[in-house]
Amino acid sequence: MNGDHDDEARAAALETGRHLFAQECRFLVGAVRLAQLPDAALPEVAFAGRSNVGKSSLVNALTGRKTLARTSNTPGRTRQFNFFDLGHRLMLVDLPGWGYAAGPREDGRLWLQFMDRYFRGRAPLRRVCLLVDARHGLKDSDRDIMVLLDQAAVSYQAVLTKCDKLTPDRLRRRVADTATELAGHVAAHPEVVATSARTGLGIAELRAALAALAEPRQTD
């Protein structure tokens, strides 16, 4: 009986996530200063990670739109905080990538300060999806952001990207190793989500997890 109930609950969560991410997703603003951040009217989920980790591709896959968030093979292209209103129930935020050496060092320092102030001062921020390239695992720059998130007491969840590039055995090891490291961080969500924007792996599950954080659906 418990198994049947679990299956029903999972199916319901997946459907809730599918419904939410099928709603209109509207670009609001690309902010380069804190003063440009939109009003905090909705729960927020931010997508963070190293440059070229696949943040924009993942946002596009979640929403089922090919060009909602711009994608580029040039690391460091996204240099602003891009806000999207999903069905008037959830704000999606595509954050600038970090770790690309071609940018001026001073720019990197300023962006890190901006990121820290955003994490600490954004009241509706419910979760940060920390995107990690499954081929490489956590890097020192990811760990720096994890420390900021721990200190800011902002919940974050590791989302492995480009998982189609790994064999099943190697992917299982990567998920296990990532979960083990996250267990030592106070603000980290215990579940690691393995995804592929190309094959759709893990997309429905991530939609369901994020839908649980959204503004409740209005009923007649």
Protein Blocks (a to p, Z undefined) as FASTA:
>chain_A
ZZmmmmmmmmmmmmmmmmmmmpccddfbdcfbfklpccdfbccddddddehilpmmmmmm
mnopaklpacdfbghklmcdcdddehhlaccdddddehiakbcfklmmmmmmmmmmmmmm
mmklmbdcddddfklopafklmmmmmmmmmnopacddddehklmpcfklmmmmmmmmmmm
mmmpfkbcfbdcdddfknopoklmmmmmmmmmmccdddZZ
